[in-house]
Amino acid sequence: MISQIRGILRTVAEEELTLAVDPMEIEVLIPEYTRRKMQTHLGEIVSLHTIFYIEGNAMGGRMTPRLVGFLSAIDREFFEIFCSVDGVGVRKALRAMVRPVRELARTIQDQDVKMLSTYPGIGEATAERIVAKLRRKVGKFTLIVGQAAAVEGTAVESNGAAENVEPDVIRDTFAALLSVGHNESEARREIDRVLTGKKKFKSVADMIDAIYQQQRQPD
C-alpha cells in the first residue's frame, strides 16, 4: 500500500499532477480543490496522502494502476467514505470535490440535496443517495479547522457533567476533534459545552452532531 508520496511537483493538469520521485516521474490523480491549491507550487517539494487502486475491467483485459493524492489524511479518509456510495466511483468523487472537505461534509450533514446536486457529476438522485448513506457518517469532517494530525493513545478528561454519556464516547469524540485540527483545549471546551445540557449521547456521531449544531447557533 502506498499511503504517502513526496517529490518535486513537475506539472499540474486538469485531473492529475506529476511528481518527480527520483528516478521516476509519477502521475497522481487529484480532486479539483487540490488542483487549485497545488498549481502555484510548481518546482517545489510537495507531499500527498495517497490511495492506490486498479482502474479498469478484468474481463476487458486492461488494468491500470493509479494513485490518488490528497492534501491531508483526513481528506483521504473522507474520499474513501464518499466513494462507498453506490454510483460514486473514484473519478466522479474527484470531480465532485471542488470545495474543501469541510464544506462538502456540511452540505451532506445538512441534507442539502439541492446544493449537493450542483456539484460536478452529482445529480439529484445521486445526491439523495449520498445524503441517505453519509449524513450520519460525516460529522467529524464538518468540524475540520486545519490540516489533520494523527492522534493515538490520547486521553481526555472533561469538566462537564458526564452522567449523560458513556466515557468511551467522550474519549472517541475528543480524538475525532483532534484528528480534524482542533487542539486539546478547544476539543475539551467543545465537549464540555454540549455536556452542560441534558441531552443523552449514545454515540460519537450524536455528540459531534450536537457540537456542530451548537457552532452554527448565533452568539
C-alpha positions in Angstrom: 0.0 0.0 0.0 1.3 3.4 -1.0 -0.1 5.8 1.7 2.1 8.9 1.1 4.3 10.2 -1.6 6.8 13.1 -1.7 8.6 14.7 -4.6 9.1 17.7 -6.8 5.9 19.0 -8.4 6.5 19.0 -12.2 3.1 19.5 -13.8 -0.5 20.1 -12.8 -3.1 19.2 -15.3 -6.9 19.2 -15.1 -7.3 15.9 -13.3 -3.8 14.9 -12.3 -0.3 16.1 -11.4 3.2 14.7 -11.9 5.7 14.3 -9.1 9.4 13.7 -9.8 10.4 11.0 -7.3 13.9 10.2 -8.4 14.5 8.3 -10.6 10.8 8.3 -11.7 8.1 10.7 -12.5 4.7 9.6 -11.1 1.2 10.6 -12.2 -1.2 11.2 -9.3 -4.9 11.8 -9.7 -6.2 14.7 -7.6 -9.5 16.4 -6.7 -10.3 19.7 -8.2 -9.8 21.5 -4.9 -6.3 20.0 -4.6 -5.5 21.0 -8.2 -6.2 24.7 -7.4 -4.1 24.5 -4.3 -1.1 22.9 -6.0 -0.9 24.8 -9.2 1.1 27.6 -7.6 3.7 25.2 -6.2 5.4 24.1 -9.4 9.0 23.2 -8.9 8.6 22.8 -5.1 8.8 19.6 -3.0 5.3 18.6 -2.0 3.8 15.7 -0.1 0.5 14.0 -0.8 -1.5 11.4 1.2 -2.4 8.7 -1.3 -4.7 5.8 -2.2 -3.5 3.1 -4.6 -6.1 1.3 -6.7 -6.5 -0.6 -10.0 -8.6 1.0 -12.7 -10.2 -1.0 -15.4 -12.2 -4.1 -16.1 -10.6 -7.5 -15.6 -12.9 -9.0 -18.2 -11.6 -6.5 -20.8 -8.0 -7.4 -20.1 -6.8 -3.8 -19.4 -6.0 -3.0 -15.8 -4.2 0.3 -15.0 -2.6 1.0 -11.6 -3.5 4.5 -10.3 -2.5 6.8 -7.4 -5.0 9.3 -6.0 -3.5 12.1 -3.9 -4.9 14.4 -1.2 -3.6 17.4 0.8 -4.2 15.6 4.2 -5.0 12.2 5.6 -8.4 13.5 6.7 -9.2 14.4 3.1 -8.3 10.9 2.0 -10.5 9.4 4.7 -13.5 11.5 3.6 -12.8 10.4 0.0 -13.0 6.8 0.9 -16.3 7.3 2.7 -17.6 9.3 -0.2 -16.7 6.5 -2.7 -18.7 4.0 -0.7 -22.0 5.4 -2.0 -23.5 3.5 -4.9 -22.9 5.3 -8.2 -20.0 7.4 -6.8 -16.8 6.0 -8.1 -13.2 7.3 -7.9 -13.5 9.6 -10.9 -16.9 11.0 -10.0 -15.8 11.7 -6.4 -12.7 13.5 -7.6 -14.7 15.8 -9.9 -17.2 16.5 -7.2 -14.6 17.6 -4.6 -14.4 21.2 -5.8 -14.7 22.7 -2.4 -12.9 21.9 0.9 -14.0 18.7 2.6 -15.5 20.6 5.5 -17.9 22.4 3.2 -18.9 19.2 1.3 -19.4 17.4 4.6 -21.6 20.2 6.0 -23.7 20.1 2.8 -24.3 16.4 3.3 -25.0 16.7 7.1 -27.5 19.5 6.5 -29.2 17.2 3.9 -29.0 20.0 1.3 -29.8 17.8 -1.7 -30.3 20.8 -3.9 -26.9 22.2 -3.2 -25.2 18.8 -3.4 -26.7 18.1 -6.8 -24.9 21.2 -8.2 -21.5 19.6 -7.7 -19.9 18.3 -10.9 -21.2 14.8 -11.7 -23.7 14.7 -8.9 -27.3 14.8 -10.0 -30.3 14.9 -7.7 -30.7 11.1 -7.5 -27.1 10.6 -6.6 -27.2 13.5 -4.1 -30.2 11.8 -2.4 -28.2 8.5 -2.1 -25.2 10.4 -0.7 -27.3 12.1 2.0 -29.1 9.0 2.9 -25.9 6.9 3.4 -23.5 9.5 4.7 -25.4 12.1 6.8 -24.6 10.3 10.0 -21.0 9.5 9.0 -19.5 12.9 8.1 -20.0 14.7 11.4 -16.3 15.0 12.3 -15.4 16.3 8.8 -17.7 19.3 9.4 -15.5 20.4 12.3 -12.2 20.5 10.4 -10.2 23.5 11.4 -6.9 22.8 9.6 -4.6 20.1 8.4 -5.3 16.8 10.2 -2.9 15.4 12.8 -2.5 11.8 13.6 -3.6 11.1 17.2 -3.0 7.9 19.1 -3.5 7.0 22.7 -4.6 10.4 23.8 -6.7 10.6 27.0 -9.3 13.2 27.8 -10.9 14.4 30.9 -13.9 16.6 30.9 -15.0 19.2 33.4 -18.7 18.9 32.3 -21.3 16.6 33.9 -20.8 13.2 32.2 -23.6 11.2 33.7 -25.5 11.5 30.3 -22.7 10.0 28.2 -20.5 6.9 28.2 -16.8 7.6 28.9 -15.8 5.9 25.6 -18.0 8.4 23.7 -16.2 11.3 25.3 -12.8 9.8 24.6 -13.5 9.0 21.0 -15.2 12.4 20.3 -12.1 14.0 21.7 -9.9 12.0 19.4 -12.1 12.9 16.4 -11.9 16.6 17.1 -8.1 16.4 17.4 -7.9 14.5 14.1 -9.6 17.3 12.2 -7.3 20.0 13.6 -8.6 21.2 17.0 -6.1 21.5 19.8 -6.7 19.8 23.1 -8.1 22.8 24.9 -10.5 23.5 22.0 -11.7 19.9 22.0 -12.3 19.8 25.7 -14.2 23.1 25.5 -16.5 21.9 22.7 -17.2 18.7 24.6 -17.8 20.5 27.9 -20.3 22.9 26.2 -22.5 20.1 25.0 -22.3 18.2 28.2 -23.8 21.1 30.1 -27.2 20.2 28.6 -29.5 17.3 29.5 -29.2 15.6 26.1 -28.0 12.0 26.3 -25.2 10.9 23.9 -25.2 7.3 22.9 -22.5 7.6 20.2 -19.7 9.8 18.9 -22.0 10.7 16.0 -24.6 12.1 18.4 -22.0 14.2 20.3 -20.4 15.5 17.1 -23.8 16.4 15.7 -24.5 18.4 18.9 -21.2 20.2 18.6 -21.8 21.1 15.0 -25.3 22.4 15.7 -24.0 24.4 18.6 -21.3 26.0 16.4 -24.0 27.1 13.9 -26.0 28.9 16.5 -25.5 32.7 16.6 -23.6 34.1 19.6 
